[in-house]
Amino acid sequence: MKKFIISEYLILALMAALSCLAANAQQPAVKKVRSAATSLLDGKGLFQEYCAVCHGKDAKGAGPAADALKQHPSDLTQISRRNNGKFPDVRIFAILKGEQPVTAHGNADMPTWGKTFSDMNVNLNVGQGRMHALVMYLEEIQAK
């Protein structure tokens, strides 16, 4: 008799788990986790580690988490084109630092990496250097 009761509960638990999985499959969600510390200092490596999940490895806005966001991530290879052919490095740096809000990011769905990068090292210049490397990488990948 116990085997029947256990298997009945097991079947009910499996059915509940499957229905939860089906519900989650229909509604993608971004799981927010704390960023891991990195020793990376190059812009491309930092981009791949921290930005590509939303913006895609090619920076065109099609990362694996893109569909779960309220607004689709922008194509970062078109920043210069959207700014009359000039890359706005000071503005991009301010966005990364969290000093300039971006309407598309809503209530900070996009992490601002200034504080995150600065918190990874007691030397605040390392965080600044990482943001600078990201800005330089973004300028480098602009579509010609």
N, C-alpha and C positions, 0 to 999 in steps of 0.2 A: 504494500500500500504506500509506503514512503516513497518508493521509486516513482510511482505515478504522480504523487503530489509535487515532488521535486521537478520532474520533467514538465508538469503542467506550469509551474512557476517559471521554469526556464523558457518555455515556449512564450509565455506572456511577456517575459522580460525581453526576449528577442524581438517580439512583435513591436513592443514599445520602442526599442532601440532603432528598429528599421523605420518606423514612422517618423522618428526624430530625424534620422538621416535623410529621409525623403523630404521633409520640411526644410531642412538646412540646404539641401541641394537646390531648392527652388529660390532661396534667398541668400545670395552670397554675402558674407560679412567679413570685414577686416578685423583680424585679431590683433589687438594692440599689445605689444610686448616691449619691455625695456630694451633699449639698444645695448648691444654688447660693446665693450671697449675694443678698440682696434689699434694696431701699431701702424696702419696704413697712413701714408702721407701724400701719395700721388692721387691726383684728381680722378683718373679713370678708375682706379681701384676703389676709391671712396664712393664714386657714383655707383659702381656695380654692387657694392656692399649695402649702401643705404638708400639709394634712389631708384634703382632698376626695378624693384618690386612693384612700384606703381608706374613709373615712367617708361619701363622696358629697357632691356640691355642696349637697344639702339637709340634710346631717349626720345622715341616718337610717340610715347603715351600709351603703349599697349603692354604694360607689365602684367604679371599674373594677378595682382590685386586690383587692377584697373576697373574691372566690372563691378566690384563691390563698393566702389566709391560713389558718393552722391553726384559728383561731376567728374567726367572723364579727365584724366591728367593731360596736360598740354604737351604738344610736340616741342621738346626743348631744343630741337635742331633748327627751329624757326624763330628763335628769339630776335636775332638781328633783322630778319625780314619784317617782323612785326614792329620794328623800331627804325624804320627807314634806312635799313642797311648798316646801322651802327649797333654794336653790342653794348648794352647798358650795364657795364661791369659794377658800377657803384650801386645801382638799384638791385642787381642780383645779389650782391654781397649783403645789402640791407635786408633782403628777403630771407636769406639763409640765417642771418643773425636774429631774425624775428622782429626787426625794427620797422619793417614795412609790410603791412598785411596785404594778402592777395585775395581778392573777392572770391575767386574760384575755390579757395581752400576753406571757405566757410569758417567753422569754429576751430580751426587748427587741426583738421584732418591730416594735413601735411606737416610733419614735424619740422620745426626750425632747428637746424643743427648747431647753431651757435652755442647754446648752453650745453647741449649734449657733448659736442666736441671739446668744449672747455672743461667740462666736468671729468673728462677721461684722463686728464693730466694736470698735475699741480702747476705746470708751466702754462699760463694762459696763452702764451705765444704759439704753442703747439695747436690749440684749437683755432686760433686765427689763421695759422698756416694751412690747416686742413680746409677751412672755408675758402681761403684764397686759391688753393689747388683745385677745388671744385669749380670755382668761377672760371679759372683758366681753362679747365677741361671743357666746360660748357661753351666757352668762346671758341675753342678749337674745333668743336663738332658742328659748328653752324653750317647749314647748307649754303653752298656757293651759288 
